[in-house]
């Protein structure tokens, strides 16, 4: 008889549940495509959502029934040795896989109660912090009053802040006396959902911090920057007191105006759905998570997506959420170009995020975030991931956070 460790069994059980749902979803897709093709509609005709009939429909129903029976049998066997929730496992390889999975289908994992879902927490060295004064003091015996909270990007985990031997948070600890804390979250959930959860965690963290809190600084990488902006708005509306301690936000490669990749994906969905012969294939694109579709137009609050079909193109852009009052904000952008002013700089940005989107610049002044030049910086020959390990980017962050504000103009001249 095969024997599995509890963690291995829990993983297998979680993946088995996903395999069941995926097989049934693919069966539904094939049945719908089969039914539409046999109807011989016109190329631009309306697609039917009805199931197949007769013997064909019976075959598809049998496939679904067998899939459920076999899958539930495997689940029953694994449930005997698997824990109900996956224990903390800071192994980088597994963390990377699970984090990527949460980014892609994290909302589905949460809705189905799959053990692979990531539950939001603040962590250090991959271990969740218990946000109680005594326990927190034991976990961080060298805590200072200067907290820097780092929020990772889509499909990532907090462990990925360490890249090529460098971690912006640990470097600030050594150079500036900051105490780094890392946000770990399911990046497949709506940005506003994660923003509300982040704000609640920061409120508890500030109240439980073992020494008086002098200041809070947030560094948000990619989607993490949007989560930070959403958290600030949630805190403002709910009257959370941690916002009074927030002094700076550093955005690194944050798509303030959304992602062109997601907008192109949305156009492909619409193209596939235009014909009854390909309409079923558009379902594949609709598997992507709410977190990903929020990146199309950088949705930050519930009103940006509630009561809307998140897969349909918007006819009207939502209002731009301003940066929080009284907080110094900075933006770092990457460019794969070698120099300023090149066509590649304008079109490609860091390979994922356009340059002007990362800098909060927009031709419509009503949508411009209004960051002064002294608080913007571009790292050339640097791609999106490279911003995490860029020593030049860190030196800019260090200068912003550790120098006096009046020194900002001098810093800008050396960019």
Secondary structure, DSSP 8 states (H G I E B T S, - for coil): -----HHHHHHHHHHHHHHHHHHHHHHHHHHHHHHHHHHT--TTS--------HHHHHHHHHHHHHHHHHHHHHHHHHHTTS-SS------HHHHHHHHHHHHHHHHHHHHTT-TT----EEEETTEE---SHHHHHHHTTT--SEEEEEE--TT--GGGG-BTTB-HHHHHHHHH--EEEEEE--TTS-HHHHHHHHHHHHHHHHHH-SS---EEEEEEETHHHHHHHHHHHHHHHHT-GGGGGEEEEEEES--TT--HHHHHHHHHHHHHTTSTTTGGGHHHHTTS-HHHHHTTTT--SGGGTTTS-TTS--SS--------TT-EEEEEEEESSSSTT-HHHHHHTTSSS-HHHHHT--SSTTT-----GGGEEEEET--TTHHHH-HHHHHHHHHHHHS-GGGHHHHHHT-
